[in-house]
Amino acid sequence: MYRLPWSLSDNPIAWLEPTQQCNLACDGCYRMNVKEHKTLEEVASDLDVFSRLRTFDGVSIAGGDPLMHPELDAIVRMVRDRGYKAVLNTNGLALDENRLRALKAAGLTGLTFHVDSKQGRPGWRDKSEKEMNALRQRYADMVGRVGGLACAFNSTVYEDTLDQVPDVLEWADANIGTVHTVVFILYRSAKLEGFDYFADGRRVDMSGLVYAEEDESRRTDIQAPEVVDVMRRRAPDFAPSAYLNGTEKPDSFKWLVAGRIGRPGKVYGYVGPRFMELTQAGYHLLGGRYLSYAPDAWLRTGRSVLGAGWTFDPALRVAARRWGRDILRDPRRALDELSFQAVLVIQPIDVLPDGRANMCDGCPDMTVHDGELAWSCRLEEKRCYGQWLTAVPKGRAPKPNALPLAPAE
């Protein structure tokens, strides 16, 4: 596979968090849910830090849920006016079509909806991931009616929902022309059993952090290849072609990316590493940035990709042959619009047996804290203790300063 060339300072994405407030309490969330918004001046300062420390293409406006921020439209305009793509990361609960049209007018480029079965949504409790597809469809149709926006969905994968991943993937098959990206994020938490946690040599009380896990029976170590194996039960030719590795384990797949081409309900095949390399390197060569959230019009050019890409990408030759056989069976298929869709598996922080934190090497989801880049998935450590915590296997913990240190109020 192609190792994506992203780094800390040169990356497709900046992760902006203008608010900590959310209208849901999702299982697996990394952020403390409090009614706290950044001012526009603070948002501008965060963007200044990103511009100084990181070359990027798009800004993921997250939180909390950014729709809770009273000045979200102004934030979107601020991102657009600085020459970046503004992408909303939301659960969609506070979004309707009129609100979406207003955000598009302010300069919104796309949306990523977080939808899964463990969000405790009113009217959607105790639903399977297959049943949640009805809600995903509702949001996808709304984005389609507004038009001209990139549309993505992500969901957290738990041990008891792992076997339901193909249900979401099949829904994405049927919506390949309007849903441009599907992301599966593997559940992670800070286990309290087996490790002590330290800040400046003092043992800290982790139980107050939102991502501390008290139920030790829950798996927090699902690996990206496991998800691929489950996908292949129904899609045997599912083929990732690009990845990001871990900081401590270079053979771990922290971001695993597949790109596929097809029409609604029919996937003809997957792009290979050469296509992925050409896309990222070519975009960077021409514009000085790595690509994020390709425009809707680009993603509808699947026929052109097959027509040009088969000459240098063996995987695309397979897809082109399948499309050709489909046309021979039914010549009307030659008129079908073919689309590109990305499928990602994200494997967040892994704590290794010796306590080292295996992070995403070149993580796109870095945010800003106190004027510095910080991992968004561990931000509560910085907020509560002023630093990253160190995990130490129980029995090896240093004795000095061993009294528990509680989080700062």
C-alpha positions as CSV (number, residue, x, y, z in Angstrom):
1,M,0.0,0.0,0.0
2,Y,0.9,3.7,-0.4
3,R,2.0,5.3,2.9
4,L,0.2,8.6,2.9
5,P,2.8,11.4,3.0
6,W,1.1,13.5,5.7
7,S,3.1,14.9,8.6
8,L,2.6,17.1,11.6
9,S,3.5,20.2,9.6
10,D,2.1,19.3,6.2
11,N,-1.3,17.7,6.3
12,P,-4.7,17.9,4.5
13,I,-6.6,18.8,7.7
14,A,-6.7,21.2,10.6
15,W,-9.1,20.2,13.5
16,L,-10.8,23.3,14.9
17,E,-12.9,23.0,18.1
18,P,-14.9,26.2,18.7
19,T,-17.1,24.7,21.3
20,Q,-17.2,21.9,23.9
21,Q,-21.0,21.8,24.1
22,C,-23.0,19.0,22.6
23,N,-26.6,18.0,22.5
24,L,-25.8,14.2,22.7
25,A,-23.7,12.1,25.0
26,C,-22.2,9.5,22.7
27,D,-20.6,6.4,24.1
28,G,-16.9,6.7,23.3
29,C,-16.7,10.5,23.1
30,Y,-13.3,12.0,23.9
31,R,-14.6,15.4,25.0
32,M,-16.1,16.7,28.2
33,N,-19.6,18.1,27.4
34,V,-19.8,21.6,28.9
35,K,-21.4,24.8,27.7
36,E,-18.2,26.5,26.7
37,H,-17.7,28.4,23.4
38,K,-14.7,30.1,22.1
39,T,-15.0,33.7,21.0
40,L,-14.4,34.6,17.4
41,E,-11.1,36.2,18.4
42,E,-10.1,32.9,20.0
43,V,-11.1,31.0,16.9
44,A,-9.1,33.4,14.7
45,S,-6.1,32.9,17.0
46,D,-6.4,29.1,16.6
47,L,-6.4,29.5,12.9
48,D,-3.4,31.7,13.1
49,V,-1.5,28.9,15.0
50,F,-2.6,26.4,12.4
51,S,-1.4,28.7,9.6
52,R,2.0,29.2,11.3
53,L,2.6,25.5,12.2
54,R,0.8,23.5,9.6
55,T,0.2,23.6,5.8
56,F,-3.4,22.3,5.3
57,D,-6.3,22.2,2.8
58,G,-9.5,21.9,4.9
59,V,-10.6,22.8,8.4
60,S,-12.7,20.2,10.2
61,I,-15.0,22.3,12.5
62,A,-15.8,20.0,15.4
63,G,-16.4,20.1,19.1
64,G,-18.6,19.3,21.0
65,D,-21.1,19.8,18.2
66,P,-20.3,23.0,16.3
67,L,-24.0,23.6,15.6
68,M,-24.2,24.6,19.3
69,H,-21.9,27.6,18.7
70,P,-24.0,30.8,18.3
71,E,-21.6,32.3,15.7
72,L,-21.0,29.2,13.6
73,D,-21.8,31.0,10.3
74,A,-19.2,33.6,11.1
75,I,-16.6,30.9,11.8
76,V,-17.4,29.2,8.5
77,R,-17.0,32.5,6.7
78,M,-13.7,33.1,8.5
79,V,-12.3,29.7,7.3
80,R,-13.5,30.4,3.8
81,D,-12.1,33.9,3.7
82,R,-8.7,32.5,4.7
83,G,-8.8,30.3,1.6
84,Y,-9.5,26.9,3.3
85,K,-12.3,24.4,2.9
86,A,-14.8,24.6,5.8
87,V,-16.2,21.1,6.8
88,L,-18.7,20.6,9.6
89,N,-18.3,17.6,11.9
90,T,-21.7,17.2,13.5
91,N,-24.2,14.7,14.8
92,G,-26.8,16.5,12.7
93,L,-29.4,16.7,15.5
94,A,-29.7,20.5,15.3
95,L,-29.5,20.7,11.5
96,D,-32.3,21.2,9.1
97,E,-32.4,22.1,5.4
98,N,-32.8,25.9,5.9
99,R,-29.8,25.9,8.4
100,L,-27.7,23.9,5.9
101,R,-28.5,26.3,3.1
102,A,-27.4,29.2,5.3
103,L,-24.2,27.5,6.2
104,K,-23.5,26.8,2.5
105,A,-24.1,30.5,1.7
106,A,-21.5,31.3,4.4
107,G,-19.0,29.1,2.6
108,L,-19.4,25.6,3.9
109,T,-17.6,23.0,1.7
110,G,-18.9,19.7,3.2
111,L,-20.2,17.8,6.2
112,T,-19.2,14.7,8.2
113,F,-22.1,13.3,10.1
114,H,-21.4,11.1,13.2
115,V,-24.2,8.5,13.3
116,D,-24.1,5.3,15.2
117,S,-26.2,3.1,17.5
118,K,-24.7,4.1,20.8
119,Q,-25.4,7.8,20.7
120,G,-28.6,7.7,22.8
121,R,-30.5,9.7,20.2
122,P,-34.2,10.4,21.0
123,G,-36.2,7.9,18.9
124,W,-33.2,5.9,17.9
125,R,-32.2,4.1,21.1
126,D,-31.5,0.3,20.9
127,K,-31.4,0.4,17.1
128,S,-28.9,-1.7,15.1
129,E,-26.5,-0.1,12.7
130,K,-28.6,-1.4,9.8
131,E,-31.6,0.4,11.3
132,M,-29.5,3.5,11.8
133,N,-29.1,3.6,8.0
134,A,-32.5,5.2,7.8
135,L,-31.2,8.2,9.7
136,R,-28.1,8.3,7.6
137,Q,-30.3,8.3,4.5
138,R,-32.3,11.2,5.8
139,Y,-29.1,13.3,6.2
140,A,-27.7,12.2,2.9
141,D,-30.9,13.1,1.1
142,M,-30.9,16.6,2.7
143,V,-27.3,17.3,1.6
144,G,-28.2,16.0,-1.9
145,R,-31.2,18.4,-2.1
146,V,-29.0,21.4,-1.1
147,G,-26.3,20.2,-3.6
148,G,-22.7,21.1,-4.1
149,L,-21.4,19.8,-0.8
150,A,-19.1,16.9,0.2
151,C,-21.0,14.4,2.2
152,A,-19.3,12.0,4.7
153,F,-20.4,9.7,7.5
154,N,-18.5,8.3,10.4
155,S,-19.4,5.8,13.1
156,T,-17.7,4.3,16.1
157,V,-17.2,0.6,16.0
158,Y,-17.5,-1.4,19.2
159,E,-17.0,-5.1,19.9
160,D,-20.8,-5.7,19.7
161,T,-21.3,-3.7,16.5
162,L,-18.2,-5.0,14.6
163,D,-20.2,-7.6,12.7
164,Q,-22.7,-4.8,11.6
165,V,-20.0,-2.9,9.7
166,P,-21.0,-4.6,6.4
167,D,-24.5,-3.3,6.8
168,V,-23.2,0.3,6.8
169,L,-20.9,-0.5,3.9
170,E,-23.8,-1.9,1.8
171,W,-25.8,1.3,2.5
172,A,-22.8,3.3,1.3
173,D,-22.8,1.1,-1.9
174,A,-26.3,2.1,-2.6
175,N,-25.5,5.8,-2.2
176,I,-22.1,6.0,-3.9
177,G,-23.2,8.9,-6.0
178,T,-24.1,11.1,-3.0
179,V,-22.2,9.8,0.0
180,H,-18.5,10.5,-0.8
181,T,-16.8,9.1,2.3
182,V,-17.6,6.5,5.0
183,V,-15.4,6.3,8.1
184,F,-15.3,3.6,10.8
185,I,-13.6,4.7,14.0
186,L,-12.5,2.0,16.4
187,Y,-13.6,2.4,20.0
188,R,-10.9,3.4,22.4
189,S,-10.7,4.4,26.1
190,A,-8.1,4.7,28.8
191,K,-8.2,1.4,30.8
192,L,-7.9,1.8,34.5
193,E,-7.0,-1.8,35.1
194,G,-3.4,-2.7,34.3
195,F,-1.9,0.8,34.3
196,D,-1.2,3.7,36.5
197,Y,-1.1,7.2,35.0
198,F,1.5,9.8,35.9
199,A,2.0,13.6,35.4
200,D,5.4,14.9,36.4
201,G,6.1,11.7,38.3
202,R,2.9,12.0,40.3
203,R,0.2,9.4,40.0
204,V,-3.1,10.9,38.7
205,D,-6.7,10.0,39.2
206,M,-7.9,9.1,35.7
207,S,-11.5,8.2,36.7
208,G,-12.7,11.8,36.1
209,L,-11.7,11.9,32.5
210,V,-14.5,11.3,30.0
211,Y,-12.5,8.6,28.1
212,A,-11.6,6.5,31.2
213,E,-13.1,3.0,31.0
214,E,-14.4,1.4,34.1
215,D,-15.9,-1.6,32.4
216,E,-12.8,-3.7,31.9
217,S,-14.7,-6.4,29.9
218,R,-15.2,-4.0,26.9
219,R,-12.6,-4.4,24.1
220,T,-10.6,-1.3,23.5
221,D,-8.1,-3.0,21.1
222,I,-10.0,-3.7,17.9
223,Q,-7.5,-3.5,15.1
224,A,-8.1,-2.1,11.5
225,P,-7.3,-5.5,9.8
226,E,-10.1,-7.1,11.9
227,V,-12.6,-4.6,10.4
228,V,-11.3,-5.3,6.9
229,D,-11.8,-9.1,7.5
230,V,-15.4,-8.4,8.5
231,M,-16.0,-6.2,5.4
232,R,-14.7,-9.0,3.2
233,R,-17.3,-11.4,4.4
234,R,-19.8,-9.6,2.1
235,A,-17.4,-7.6,-0.1
236,P,-14.6,-10.1,-0.8
237,D,-12.6,-7.8,-3.0
238,F,-12.5,-4.9,-0.5
239,A,-9.0,-3.5,-1.0
240,P,-7.4,-0.6,1.0
241,S,-4.6,1.0,-0.9
242,A,-3.2,3.7,1.4
243,Y,-2.4,4.0,5.1
244,L,-0.9,6.0,8.0
245,N,1.2,4.0,10.5
246,G,1.6,4.4,14.2
247,T,4.3,6.5,16.0
248,E,5.5,3.6,18.1
249,K,4.5,0.6,15.9
250,P,5.3,1.3,12.2
251,D,3.5,-1.9,11.2
252,S,0.2,-0.7,12.7
253,F,-2.5,0.7,10.5
254,K,-3.8,3.9,12.1
255,W,-5.6,5.3,9.0
256,L,-6.5,2.7,6.4
257,V,-8.0,4.1,3.2
258,A,-9.8,2.4,0.3
259,G,-11.1,4.2,-2.8
260,R,-13.8,2.6,-4.9
261,I,-15.6,3.4,-8.2
262,G,-19.1,2.4,-9.1
263,R,-22.7,3.4,-9.6
264,P,-25.4,3.2,-6.9
265,G,-25.7,-0.5,-5.8
266,K,-22.7,-1.6,-7.9
267,V,-19.1,-1.3,-7.1
268,Y,-16.8,-2.1,-10.0
269,G,-13.6,-2.0,-8.2
270,Y,-11.0,-0.2,-6.1
271,V,-8.2,2.2,-6.9
272,G,-4.6,1.0,-6.2
273,P,-1.6,2.6,-4.5
274,R,-0.5,4.3,-7.7
275,F,-3.7,6.2,-8.0
276,M,-3.6,7.3,-4.4
277,E,0.0,8.5,-4.8
278,L,-0.8,10.4,-8.0
279,T,-3.8,12.1,-6.3
280,Q,-2.0,13.2,-3.2
281,A,1.4,14.0,-4.8
282,G,-0.2,15.7,-7.8
283,Y,-2.5,17.9,-5.8
284,H,0.5,18.9,-3.6
285,L,2.6,19.6,-6.6
286,L,0.0,21.9,-8.2
287,G,-1.3,23.6,-5.1
288,G,1.2,23.1,-2.3
289,R,-1.3,21.2,-0.1
290,Y,-2.4,17.6,0.4
291,L,-6.0,16.9,-0.7
292,S,-8.9,16.8,1.6
293,Y,-12.7,16.7,0.8
294,A,-12.6,16.7,-3.0
295,P,-15.4,18.7,-4.6
296,D,-18.6,16.9,-5.4
297,A,-18.0,17.4,-9.2
298,W,-14.6,15.7,-9.0
299,L,-16.1,12.6,-7.3
300,R,-18.6,12.1,-10.1
301,T,-15.9,11.6,-12.8
302,G,-15.5,7.8,-12.3
303,R,-15.6,7.1,-16.0
304,S,-12.7,9.5,-16.6
305,V,-10.8,7.9,-13.8
306,L,-11.3,4.4,-15.3
307,G,-10.5,5.7,-18.8
308,A,-7.2,7.3,-17.8
309,G,-6.2,5.3,-14.7
310,W,-6.2,1.8,-16.1
311,T,-3.0,2.6,-18.0
312,F,-0.9,2.9,-14.8
313,D,-2.9,1.4,-12.0
314,P,-3.4,-2.4,-12.2
315,A,-6.4,-2.2,-9.7
316,L,-8.2,0.2,-12.0
317,R,-7.7,-2.2,-14.9
318,V,-9.7,-4.8,-13.0
319,A,-12.5,-2.2,-12.3
320,A,-12.5,-1.1,-16.0
321,R,-12.9,-4.7,-17.2
322,R,-15.8,-5.3,-14.9
323,W,-17.4,-2.1,-16.1
324,G,-16.8,-3.2,-19.7
325,R,-18.5,-6.6,-19.1
326,D,-21.5,-4.7,-17.6
327,I,-21.8,-2.6,-20.7
328,L,-21.6,-5.7,-22.9
329,R,-24.5,-7.2,-21.0
330,D,-26.5,-3.9,-21.1
331,P,-25.2,-1.2,-23.4
332,R,-27.2,1.4,-21.5
333,R,-24.7,1.1,-18.7
334,A,-22.3,3.1,-20.8
335,L,-24.4,6.2,-20.0
336,D,-24.3,5.6,-16.2
337,E,-22.5,8.2,-14.1
338,L,-19.7,6.5,-12.1
339,S,-18.6,8.0,-8.8
340,F,-15.6,7.7,-6.5
341,Q,-16.2,6.9,-2.8
342,A,-13.6,6.7,0.0
343,V,-13.8,4.2,2.9
344,L,-11.6,4.7,5.9
345,V,-10.9,2.8,9.0
346,I,-9.3,4.8,11.8
347,Q,-7.6,3.1,14.7
348,P,-7.0,5.8,17.4
349,I,-4.5,5.6,20.3
350,D,-3.2,2.2,21.3
351,V,-1.5,1.9,24.7
352,L,1.2,-0.8,24.3
353,P,2.0,-3.3,27.0
354,D,4.9,-1.2,28.2
355,G,2.8,1.9,28.5
356,R,3.9,3.7,25.3
357,A,1.1,5.5,23.4
358,N,1.0,4.5,19.7
359,M,-0.5,7.5,18.1
360,C,-1.3,8.3,14.4
361,D,1.9,9.3,12.7
362,G,1.1,12.5,10.8
363,C,-2.4,12.7,12.5
364,P,-4.8,14.8,10.5
365,D,-7.0,15.5,13.6
366,M,-4.5,17.7,15.5
367,T,-6.1,20.7,17.2
368,V,-4.8,23.8,19.0
369,H,-4.3,24.1,22.8
370,D,-2.5,27.1,24.4
371,G,-1.0,28.0,21.1
372,E,0.4,24.6,20.3
373,L,-0.7,21.6,18.2
374,A,-2.3,18.9,20.3
375,W,-3.9,15.5,19.7
376,S,-7.6,16.0,19.8
377,C,-8.4,12.5,21.1
378,R,-6.3,13.2,24.3
379,L,-7.0,16.9,24.7
380,E,-8.7,16.4,28.1
381,E,-5.3,15.4,29.5
382,K,-3.9,18.8,28.6
383,R,-6.9,20.6,29.9
384,C,-7.0,18.7,33.3
385,Y,-3.3,18.2,34.0
386,G,-1.5,20.6,31.7
387,Q,0.5,17.8,30.0
388,W,0.2,14.4,28.4
389,L,-0.1,11.6,30.9
390,T,2.3,8.7,31.0
391,A,1.0,5.2,31.4
392,V,3.0,2.8,33.5
393,P,2.2,-0.9,33.9
394,K,1.0,-1.6,37.5
395,G,3.9,-2.9,39.6
396,R,6.4,-0.7,37.8
397,A,5.1,2.6,39.0
398,P,7.7,4.9,40.6
399,K,7.3,5.3,44.4
400,P,8.1,9.0,44.9
401,N,5.1,11.4,44.7
402,A,2.7,8.5,44.5
403,L,-0.3,10.3,46.0
404,P,-3.2,10.6,43.5
405,L,-3.3,14.0,41.7
406,A,-6.9,15.0,40.9
407,P,-7.9,16.9,37.7
408,A,-7.8,20.6,37.9
409,E,-11.3,22.2,38.3
